[in-house]
Amino acid sequence: MDKFNYTYPIHVYFGQGCMEESLRKELKSVGKHVMLAYGGGSLKRTGLYDKIMSILREESKEVIEFSGIMPNPTYAKVQEGARLAREKQIDFILAVGGGSVSDCCKIVSAQALLDEDIWEMENTHRRFPTRFIPMGIIVTASGTGSEQNAGAVITHEEKKLKNALWGALATFAILDADLTKTVPMKQVISGAFDTLSHCMETYFGKPSSSNVSDEINEAIMRNVIRNMRSIKRNPDDDFARGELMWDAAMGENGLLKLGKVTDFQCHMIEHQLGAFTDCNHGQGLAAIHPALYRYLITYNLEKFVCFAEEVWCVERMNKTLEEIANDGIDALADFISEMGLPITLSAMGITDENILRQVADTTIITPGCCKQLTPDEIFDILVASK
């Protein structure tokens, strides 16, 4: 493992039914003007909106709503939220939803206190904000682990780029498994696969030699797989829902990444696919991962063998290392199908090779990947995913 420093400032409240008590406790120390941020109508349909609004009013908060945050939050939406936060002199942002809502709010929190464009500030000038409107997160759709860090994925529609930006760390995150019942099962499965992808993207980073971070990661990946199967069989499995929430948190709270240079090449490819098609993130990852890993297998053979044996329980028997590694990727592909996720881009309606070419040409190349891919290689992988 490489050298690392580790601090963790986010107060995490975890447990079935913990939302109300945790939120009341935290609201006592925040300012009067609270921005309640959320996505679509499910918050109101399920009654969660009324419950949260009741708590906010009982705690004497003046609520300003910021709604309509889309699954792939746009830069225009960030700017809308920042303008609202400035106009209403927001003291605190309460983000309720999945990773899209928290990602958007993390950047709103920073942009609202800046006199310059945060996209240009970070991507062109490589400077990063240091002042933020405080925020907290209530997770209703787990998978991204967004509540555990300051990173956000935002789509700049004019530039056709879906990039990472860096904003606020939440002061607290509430992980109440009951709240995941407010989102459709399809979204639960897609989010859980995103968790598995985060773990794989860290696992296949550098160094690839055996280390404690990766051995913990293997256990998390097995747990994700087991509980995805459990919740697929029984959507009312509260224990599985809780396990998947904590798996998502573990994937992005930094512990698995200690001593690692992460890979995340699949994420970079999928981000650009999302920029051009607005596809579902977890589904895009599912369609790309097997083809990408089949292409990379010879560049990190021993790690793919370890992945096959430790995560998918592939037996060696009389197989070559290449056969073992390929069996592991086959097991991953079979699992994707078992979960009802798309195994190809065509299954998502993405077939235009002109779009795939643009995706390949604009994808960020990550240093942690075992092979520094070229745009032509990425295009070939996307075509193989089709």
C-alpha positions in Angstrom: 0.0 0.0 0.0 1.1 3.6 -0.6 1.3 6.2 2.1 -1.9 7.9 3.1 -3.5 10.3 5.5 -7.1 9.7 6.6 -9.7 12.0 8.4 -13.4 11.7 8.3 -15.6 14.6 9.3 -19.1 13.4 8.3 -21.4 12.4 11.1 -23.2 9.3 9.8 -26.5 8.2 11.3 -27.2 4.6 10.3 -30.2 2.4 11.2 -33.7 1.5 10.3 -36.1 4.2 11.4 -33.3 6.6 12.5 -34.3 9.6 10.3 -36.7 11.5 12.5 -34.6 11.5 15.7 -31.4 12.2 13.8 -32.8 15.1 11.8 -34.4 16.8 14.8 -31.0 16.6 16.6 -29.1 18.1 13.7 -31.6 20.9 12.9 -31.1 22.4 16.4 -27.7 23.7 15.4 -28.4 25.1 11.9 -29.6 28.5 10.8 -33.2 29.5 10.2 -33.3 29.6 6.4 -33.2 26.0 5.1 -33.2 25.0 1.5 -35.0 21.7 1.1 -33.6 20.1 -2.1 -35.1 17.0 -3.8 -35.8 15.4 -7.2 -39.1 14.3 -8.5 -42.5 13.5 -7.2 -41.8 10.3 -5.2 -40.9 12.3 -2.1 -44.4 13.7 -2.0 -46.2 10.5 -3.1 -44.7 8.5 -0.3 -45.4 11.0 2.4 -41.7 11.6 3.2 -42.0 15.2 2.1 -44.8 15.9 4.6 -42.9 14.2 7.4 -39.7 16.2 6.7 -41.6 19.5 6.3 -43.4 18.9 9.6 -40.1 18.4 11.4 -38.6 21.5 9.8 -41.6 23.6 10.9 -41.5 22.2 14.4 -37.9 23.3 14.6 -38.9 26.8 13.5 -37.1 26.7 10.1 -38.1 28.8 7.2 -38.1 26.5 4.2 -37.2 27.4 0.7 -37.7 24.5 -1.8 -35.3 23.6 -4.6 -37.0 20.7 -6.5 -36.8 19.0 -9.8 -33.2 17.8 -9.6 -32.8 15.3 -12.4 -31.1 11.9 -12.3 -28.1 13.3 -14.2 -27.9 16.8 -12.7 -27.0 19.5 -15.1 -24.8 22.5 -14.6 -27.8 24.8 -15.4 -29.6 23.2 -12.5 -26.6 23.9 -10.2 -26.6 27.5 -11.2 -30.4 27.7 -10.6 -29.9 26.4 -7.1 -27.0 28.7 -6.4 -29.0 31.8 -7.5 -31.9 30.7 -5.2 -29.5 30.2 -2.3 -28.0 33.6 -2.7 -31.4 35.4 -3.2 -32.9 33.7 -0.1 -29.8 33.9 2.0 -29.8 30.2 2.7 -28.2 29.2 6.0 -28.4 25.4 5.4 -29.1 23.0 2.6 -30.9 19.7 3.3 -30.6 17.4 0.4 -33.1 14.5 0.3 -32.7 11.8 -2.3 -30.0 9.8 -4.0 -26.6 10.7 -5.4 -28.0 13.1 -8.0 -29.6 15.3 -5.4 -26.6 15.3 -3.1 -24.1 15.9 -6.0 -26.1 18.9 -7.2 -26.3 20.4 -3.7 -22.6 19.9 -3.0 -21.8 22.2 -5.9 -24.7 24.6 -5.2 -23.2 25.0 -1.7 -20.0 26.2 -3.2 -21.2 28.1 -6.2 -23.6 30.2 -4.1 -20.6 31.8 -2.2 -18.4 32.3 -5.3 -18.1 35.3 -7.6 -16.8 33.2 -10.5 -17.9 30.2 -12.5 -17.0 27.0 -10.5 -16.7 24.9 -13.7 -14.0 27.1 -15.1 -12.4 27.7 -11.7 -11.9 23.9 -11.2 -11.4 22.5 -14.7 -9.4 25.4 -16.3 -7.7 27.1 -13.4 -7.4 24.1 -11.1 -8.5 26.1 -8.1 -11.1 24.8 -5.6 -13.6 26.4 -3.3 -12.9 26.7 0.4 -16.2 28.3 1.6 -19.6 26.4 1.6 -23.1 26.7 2.8 -23.4 23.9 5.4 -25.4 21.0 4.2 -26.8 17.6 5.4 -28.1 14.6 3.4 -31.0 12.3 3.9 -30.4 9.3 1.6 -33.4 7.7 0.0 -31.7 5.9 -2.9 -28.4 4.3 -1.9 -25.7 3.2 -4.2 -23.6 6.1 -5.2 -22.1 6.8 -1.7 -22.3 10.5 -2.7 -23.2 11.4 0.9 -19.7 10.3 2.0 -17.5 12.7 0.1 -17.2 16.1 -1.5 -17.1 14.9 -5.1 -20.0 15.5 -7.6 -20.7 14.4 -11.1 -22.4 17.2 -13.1 -23.4 17.3 -16.8 -22.5 20.4 -18.7 -25.0 20.2 -21.5 -23.5 23.0 -23.6 -20.1 21.4 -23.5 -21.3 17.8 -23.8 -19.2 16.9 -20.8 -20.1 15.0 -17.6 -17.3 15.8 -15.2 -16.4 15.6 -11.6 -16.6 18.8 -9.6 -15.6 19.3 -5.9 -17.9 21.0 -3.5 -19.1 20.7 0.1 -18.7 17.8 2.5 -22.0 17.2 4.3 -21.9 17.8 8.1 -24.2 14.8 8.5 -25.7 11.9 6.5 -28.7 9.9 7.5 -28.9 6.3 6.2 -32.3 5.0 7.1 -33.0 1.8 5.1 -36.8 2.4 5.5 -36.4 5.4 3.1 -35.1 3.3 0.3 -38.7 1.9 0.0 -39.7 5.2 -1.5 -37.9 4.5 -4.8 -38.7 1.9 -7.5 -37.0 -1.5 -7.2 -35.3 -0.9 -10.6 -33.6 2.1 -9.1 -32.5 0.2 -6.0 -30.9 -2.5 -8.2 -29.2 0.0 -10.4 -27.9 1.9 -7.5 -26.5 -1.2 -5.8 -24.7 -2.1 -9.0 -23.1 1.3 -8.9 -21.8 0.4 -5.5 -20.3 -2.8 -6.9 -18.7 -0.8 -9.7 -17.2 1.6 -7.2 -15.7 -1.3 -5.4 -14.3 -2.9 -8.5 -12.9 0.4 -9.8 -11.0 0.8 -6.6 -9.9 -2.9 -6.4 -8.4 -2.9 -9.9 -6.4 0.3 -9.2 -2.8 0.4 -8.3 -1.0 -1.3 -6.6 -2.5 -4.6 -7.7 -0.6 -6.7 -5.1 -2.5 -8.1 -2.2 -3.2 -5.5 0.5 -5.6 -5.0 3.4 -7.7 -2.4 1.6 -8.4 -4.8 -1.2 -9.1 -7.7 1.1 -11.7 -5.6 2.9 -13.0 -4.7 -0.6 -13.4 -8.3 -1.5 -15.7 -8.8 1.5 -17.7 -5.7 0.6 -18.2 -6.9 -3.0 -19.3 -10.4 -1.8 -21.8 -8.6 0.5 -23.2 -6.4 -2.3 -23.7 -9.5 -4.5 -25.4 -11.5 -1.8 -27.7 -8.7 -0.7 -28.6 -7.7 -4.3 -29.7 -11.3 -4.7 -31.6 -11.2 -1.4 -33.5 -8.0 -2.3 -34.2 -9.2 -5.8 -36.0 -12.2 -4.3 -37.7 -10.2 -1.5 -38.0 -6.4 -1.9 -39.2 -6.3 1.8 -35.9 -7.6 3.1 -35.0 -4.8 5.5 -31.7 -6.3 6.5 -30.5 -6.5 2.9 -31.6 -2.9 2.3 -29.5 -1.8 5.3 -26.5 -3.8 4.2 -26.6 -2.3 0.7 -26.8 1.2 2.2 -23.7 0.6 4.3 -21.9 -1.1 1.4 -22.5 2.0 -0.7 -21.1 4.2 2.1 -18.0 1.9 2.5 -17.4 2.2 -1.3 -17.0 5.9 -1.1 -16.0 6.9 2.5 -12.3 6.5 1.6 -11.5 3.3 3.5 -11.3 1.0 0.5 -9.2 3.6 -1.3 -6.5 4.0 1.3 -3.1 3.2 -0.2 -4.6 2.9 -3.7 -4.6 4.9 -6.9 -8.1 4.0 -8.1 -9.0 2.9 -11.6 -12.5 4.4 -12.4 -11.9 4.1 -16.2 -15.3 2.5 -16.6 -16.9 5.4 -14.8 -15.2 7.9 -17.0 -16.5 6.1 -20.1 -20.0 5.9 -18.7 -20.0 9.5 -17.7 -19.4 10.6 -21.2 -22.0 8.1 -22.4 -24.4 9.8 -20.1 -23.4 13.2 -21.4 -24.4 12.2 -24.9 -27.4 9.9 -24.1 -28.6 10.8 -20.6 -28.7 7.1 -19.8 -29.1 5.6 -16.4 -25.7 5.5 -14.7 -25.9 2.1 -13.1 -27.2 0.5 -16.3 -24.5 2.1 -18.4 -21.9 0.7 -16.0 -23.4 -2.7 -16.2 -23.3 -2.7 -20.0 -19.7 -1.5 -20.2 -17.9 -3.4 -17.4 -17.7 -6.9 -19.0 -16.3 -5.8 -22.4 -13.9 -3.4 -20.7 -12.6 -6.1 -18.4 -12.2 -8.6 -21.2 -10.0 -6.1 -22.9 -7.9 -5.3 -19.8 -7.6 -8.9 -18.6 -4.0 -9.5 -19.9 -2.8 -6.3 -18.5 -3.7 -7.2 -14.9 -4.1 -11.0 -15.1 -3.2 -11.9 -11.5 -5.7 -9.4 -10.1 -8.4 -10.7 -12.3 -7.6 -14.2 -11.1 -7.9 -13.0 -7.5 -11.2 -11.3 -8.3 -12.6 -14.5 -9.9 -11.5 -16.7 -6.9 -12.2 -14.4 -4.0 -15.3 -12.6 -5.2 -17.0 -15.1 -7.5 -15.6 -18.3 -5.9 -14.3 -19.6 -9.2 -12.4 -22.9 -8.7 -8.9 -23.4 -10.1 -9.2 -27.1 -11.0 -7.0 -27.7 -14.1 -7.6 -24.2 -15.6 -5.1 -21.8 -16.8 -4.8 -18.3 -15.2 -6.5 -16.8 -18.3 -9.4 -19.3 -18.0 -9.9 -18.5 -14.3 -9.8 -14.8 -15.0 -12.3 -15.1 -17.8 -14.6 -17.2 -15.7 -14.7 -14.4 -13.2 -15.8 -11.9 -15.9 -18.3 -14.4 -17.1 -19.7 -14.6 -13.6 -19.9 -10.8 -13.4 -21.8 -10.8 -16.8 -24.2 -13.6 -15.6 -24.9 -11.7 -12.4 -25.7 -8.5 -14.4 -28.3 -10.5 -16.4 -29.6 -12.2 -13.2 -30.3 -8.8 -11.7 -32.2 -7.7 -14.8 -29.6 -5.1 -15.8 -28.6 -4.5 -19.4 -25.6 -6.6 -20.5 -25.3 -4.5 -23.8 -25.7 -0.9 -24.8 -28.2 -2.1 -27.5 -30.5 -3.3 -24.7 -30.5 0.4 -23.6 -31.3 1.6 -27.1 -27.8 2.9 -27.7 -26.6 1.7 -31.1 -25.3 4.8 -32.9 -21.6 4.4 -33.5 -21.2 8.1 -34.2 -22.3 8.8 -30.6 -19.9 6.0 -29.4 -17.1 7.7 -31.3 -17.8 11.0 -29.7 -17.9 9.3 -26.3 -14.6 7.7 -26.9 -12.9 10.9 -28.1 -14.0 12.9 -25.0 -13.5 10.3 -22.2 -10.9 11.2 -19.5 -8.1 8.6 -19.3 -7.4 7.6 -15.7 -3.9 7.0 -14.3 -5.0 4.2 -12.0 -6.1 1.9 -14.8 -3.7 -1.0 -15.6 -3.7 0.1 -19.2 -3.7 3.7 -20.4 -6.4 3.4 -23.0 -6.5 5.4 -26.2 -9.7 6.9 -27.7 -9.6 4.2 -30.4 -9.3 1.5 -27.8 -12.3 3.0 -25.9 -14.3 3.1 -29.1 -13.5 -0.6 -29.7 -14.6 -1.4 -26.2 -17.9 0.5 -26.6 -18.5 -1.3 -29.9 -17.9 -4.6 -28.1 -20.4 -3.5 -25.5 -23.0 -2.9 -28.1 
